[in-house]
Structure formats: C-alpha cells, structure tokens
Amino acid sequence: MGEIVQPEGVCLEHSGQCKAIETLEKNDADIFKRLRELEMAVWKAAGASGVVTAVLVVLLQKVIK
C-alpha cells in the first residue's frame, strides 16, 4: 500500500488519523473474533453431519443385509 502523506506541520494525532487507525485495529480484533466463532460453528456442523452420515450408512447396511 502507499505511504500516508501528511501535510507539512500536521501530526498524525491531531489530524485524526491516529484515532482512525485505532478504530480500524479494534474493528479488526472484533471481526477476527467473530470469524473464529463462525469457523468453529462450521467445524461443529461438519462433524455433526459426518456422524449423522455414518449412522445412516450403518443403518442402511443392516437393512440391506
């Protein structure tokens, strides 16, 4: 990405960029937490569907034999 160019005599803190960067970092942390929770839910659902599939296969094998 490009470098942030500040006008002469204006510091990051007083231009509002520090606050904006801080807000973005907080949002990133919140988003990462939510994505992690979503990932865990997907893994749990995948595991549950795998168990259901295995049980159905076993039941079908017993019915067919």
C-alpha positions in Angstrom: 0.0 0.0 0.0 1.0 3.6 -0.4 2.6 5.6 2.3 0.5 8.1 4.3 1.5 11.6 3.3 0.9 14.2 6.0 0.6 17.9 5.1 3.5 20.0 6.5 3.0 20.9 10.2 0.1 18.5 10.9 0.8 15.5 13.1 -1.0 12.2 12.9 -2.6 12.6 16.3 -4.2 16.0 15.6 -5.2 15.1 12.1 -7.5 12.3 13.4 -5.5 9.6 11.7 -4.3 8.0 15.0 -7.9 7.7 16.2 -9.0 6.2 12.8 -6.1 3.7 12.9 -7.1 2.8 16.5 -10.7 2.3 15.4 -9.7 0.1 12.5 -7.5 -2.1 14.7 -10.3 -2.5 17.2 -12.7 -3.5 14.4 -10.1 -6.0 13.1 -10.0 -7.6 16.5 -13.8 -7.8 16.7 -14.1 -9.2 13.2 -11.4 -11.8 13.8 -13.2 -12.9 17.0 -16.5 -13.3 15.1 -14.8 -15.1 12.2 -13.2 -17.6 14.7 -16.6 -18.2 16.2 -18.1 -18.8 12.8 -15.3 -21.1 11.8 -15.9 -23.2 15.0 -19.6 -23.4 14.3 -18.9 -24.6 10.7 -16.5 -27.3 12.0 -19.0 -28.5 14.6 -21.7 -28.6 11.9 -19.4 -30.6 9.6 -18.6 -33.0 12.4 -22.3 -33.5 13.3 -23.2 -34.1 9.6 -20.4 -36.6 9.4 -21.7 -38.5 12.4 -25.2 -38.5 11.0 -24.0 -39.8 7.7 -22.0 -42.6 9.4 -25.1 -43.7 11.4 -27.2 -43.7 8.3 -24.7 -45.8 6.4 -24.6 -48.3 9.2 -28.4 -48.5 9.4 -28.7 -48.9 5.6 -26.1 -51.6 5.6 -28.1 -53.5 8.3 -31.3 -53.0 6.4 -29.9 -54.2 3.0 -28.2 -57.3 4.5 
